[in-house]
Amino acid sequence: MQGTLFGYNEAQVAEFGATAGIGVLILFMLFIIGNLAYRSNAGRVGTFALYFVLAFGMLGFVSKILIQHIWSI
């Protein structure tokens, strides 16, 4: 059982840690975007624009996870 953690090998633990860690960072960045919109008095349209533009890059990471899960890659 050497080289395992609760029955998972190193690659599985690293993949889970990277996915969970990046997920937490995405949530934190969404909080930062909301705080930025609030402090700048962006209004409804400005807040939507901030979330759309700044969070659009995060959509690629989330869709990659969903595609891997759906297609069992």
ZINOR-V290915 format. One record per backbone hydrogen bond with DSSP energy under -0.5 kcal/mol. CO is the residue of the C=O (numbers start at 1). NH is the residue of the N-H. E is the energy in kcal/mol with one decimal. If there is no record, write none. Layout:
co=(CO | CO)
nh=(NH | NH)
e=(E | E)
This chain:
co=(1 | 3 | 5 | 8 | 9 | 10 | 11 | 12 | 13 | 14 | 15 | 16 | 17 | 18 | 19 | 20 | 21 | 22 | 23 | 24 | 25 | 26 | 27 | 28 | 29 | 30 | 31 | 32 | 33 | 34 | 35 | 36 | 37 | 38 | 42 | 43 | 44 | 45 | 46 | 47 | 48 | 49 | 50 | 51 | 52 | 55 | 56 | 56 | 57 | 57 | 58 | 59 | 60 | 61 | 62 | 63 | 64 | 65 | 66 | 67 | 68 | 68)
nh=(4 | 10 | 8 | 5 | 13 | 14 | 15 | 16 | 17 | 18 | 19 | 20 | 21 | 22 | 23 | 24 | 25 | 26 | 27 | 28 | 29 | 30 | 31 | 32 | 33 | 34 | 35 | 36 | 37 | 38 | 39 | 40 | 42 | 41 | 46 | 47 | 48 | 49 | 50 | 51 | 52 | 53 | 54 | 55 | 56 | 59 | 59 | 60 | 60 | 61 | 62 | 63 | 64 | 65 | 66 | 67 | 68 | 69 | 70 | 71 | 72 | 73)
e=(-1.1 | -0.5 | -1.5 | -2.5 | -2.1 | -2.4 | -2.3 | -2.3 | -2.6 | -2.5 | -2.5 | -2.9 | -2.5 | -2.5 | -2.1 | -2.3 | -2.0 | -2.3 | -2.1 | -2.2 | -2.5 | -2.2 | -1.9 | -2.2 | -2.3 | -2.3 | -2.5 | -2.4 | -2.4 | -2.3 | -2.7 | -1.6 | -2.2 | -1.1 | -0.9 | -2.1 | -2.1 | -2.5 | -2.5 | -2.6 | -2.9 | -2.7 | -2.6 | -1.8 | -0.6 | -0.9 | -0.6 | -0.6 | -0.6 | -0.7 | -2.0 | -2.7 | -1.8 | -1.7 | -2.2 | -2.7 | -2.2 | -2.2 | -2.8 | -2.6 | -0.6 | -1.9)
